[in-house]
Amino acid sequence: MGHGHHHHGHQHDHSHGHDHGHGQESESLPAAFDASVPDEALTPEQQSRRSLLRRAGLLGAGLAAGGVLAQGAAAPAYASSATSGRRRNGFLWLSGDHHIHTQYSSDGKYRVGDQVRQGARHGLDWMVITDHGSETHAKIGVDKVNPDIKEAREKYEDTLVFQGLEWNIPGAEHGTVFVHPGNNEVSVLKAFETSYDGSVTGTSGSSPANEALAVAGLNFLAEQVRRRKVKDALMLANHPARRGVDSPHEIRGWRDATGSGRQIAVGFEGAPGHQAAGIATPLGMGRARGIYDNNPSADSFAGYPLESYRTWGGFDWMTATVGGLWDSLLAEGKPWWITANSDSHQVYTDTAVRGGPDSDFTANGRHTDPVYGGKIDVTQGDYWPGQYSRTHVGADGFSYAAVMDGIRAGRVWVDHGQLISGLDARVAGGSRWATLGGALHVKKGQKVTLTVDIALADGPNWAGFVPKLARVDVIQGDVTGTVADKDTFTAPTAKVVRSYEVNKSTGVVRLSYSLGAVDRPVYVRLRGTDGNRSATGLMGAAVDPAGPAVDVVGDADPWKDLWFYSNPVWILPS
């Protein structure tokens, strides 16, 4: 089990309990997860977290029983024995958000502590503070925000708070860049932003030189890790299809930037933030979900269709299109993962407003603290971290390193509106198995089965209702190898191979799909829906008969159209 393997130049490591190489780090469980800590000993935030975990079936009776795997048989990862701090072959599934703004962003307003408090309240285990890269941020903000982040780490000890920034990618859109906490987190981020941010260096336009600077920036981060300035660094592209400026060859260039070294760019937002922006007036902004209401510009990639500038069931076109850009990346057999986040700047129905008239962002690198505004604001399009979008990471423990390792490994699934409580997906053949982001090595002709355990919603979400999962789709595609044309954004073999109607509303649903005797390299991924809105996919009914429908600009209530997506698992026969 504990071996890595090479395929198309990429090492998929699906070993378990491996040494992270990050030195000794506290792996103790948060108090909310630790059954030996009585309820009355918990803080209000910890009590809230524990009730969320109980409701989702992640704590309590049956937990330990599900934690022991016999001979590679699948058991729910969320049913691993978290109470004892031992997970056997399971993982600790930690929910988080890697795209959050504060008063250190010119268009933000909240304190770091506000966002972290809200994230903890909404069930998040980890968060990344990502204020906009800019001259002011590089000079002042990146230093000034650090004490606030450290204070939040102390105050909310059960929430991992990373420092990052929203990178203006030279030649492209935005991306989250974040590092493992440590003595050099500020200096490394500051040096990176000063030399490689498109806004700071005036390199935002599409050109080969600017695209090369983006790759150089990723290599700079890899070098900081190699030199042990920081323990780790990651980049995830944000809202990739929003303006059409992230071309397929650029995305491949980021993914492949660091060669055989530590991969820094590992994925993109499968679903953007700003999910409340589509709520119709007078109760909302009346814009597009994700604020995806753009059209092509001179910097846009000419090959993208007009449909790519809209969200589909709240998800980015690159992810939502079966047989589209994401599948074209997966068909190369290389890692590229999806996430989902709040992009929280200004929260829908909030009563706070940016601080007083003396707020001078340029001089101070931050806005003054927010104050009570006297009314409910329905003209904003964001949710609090964890309120609507969640990124769930399968971690080997409760630590910064474990979260970063889980993201890099692709052990990630995402959902909107708390559609489901837990997901465990495994492909098994012979005595071996692999889970999300991993790869199963089998002999050619080996029979392989995908087993999926889904913990259904077990309590109301933040809109006050219990979501109901209506259908789960299995999407499969062939691994066809590295593309000759780096601007390829279709994968002709990818399609929905099986759909399951879900006929129960509580407990755990187990689905099983036989891939048969596998004679060629393939991958599978999962998608699920509440069934409220669907349409034939862009590649036709034979590929995706009932995928997400394009969101209506000005009238797209996000709570009425909920989906979950998982990252893929590869099956590689030899």
Buried (B, 14 or more C-beta within 10 A) or exposed (E): EEEEBEBBEBEBBBEBEEEBEBEEBEBEBBBBBBBEBEEEEBBEBBBBBBBBBBBBBBBEEEBBEBBBBEEBEBBBBBBBBBBBBEBBBBBBBBBBBBBBBBBBBBEBBBBBBBBBBBBBBBBBBBBBBBBBBBBBBBBBBBBBBBEBBBBBBEBBEBBBBBBBBBBBBBBBBBBBBBBBBBEBBBBBBBBBBBBBBBBBBEBBBBEEEBBBBBBEBBBBBBBBBEEEBBBBBBBBBBBBBBBBBBBBBBBBBBBBBBEEEBBBBBBBBBBBBBBBBBBBEEEBBBBBBBBBBBEBEEBBBEEBEEEBBBBBBBBBBBBBBBBBBBBBBBBBBBBBBBBBBBBBBBBBEBEBBBBEEEBEBEEBBBBBBBEEEEEEBBEBBBBBBBBBBBBBBBBBBBBBBBBBBBBBBBBBBBBBBBBBBBBBBBBBBEEBBBBBBBBBBBEEEBEBBBBBBBBBBBBEBBBEEEBBBBBBBBBBBBBBEEBEEBBBBBBBBBBBBBBBEBEEEEEBBEBEBEBEBBEEBBBBBBBBBBBBBBBBBBBEEEBBBBBBBBBBBBEBBBBEBBBBBBBBBBBBBE
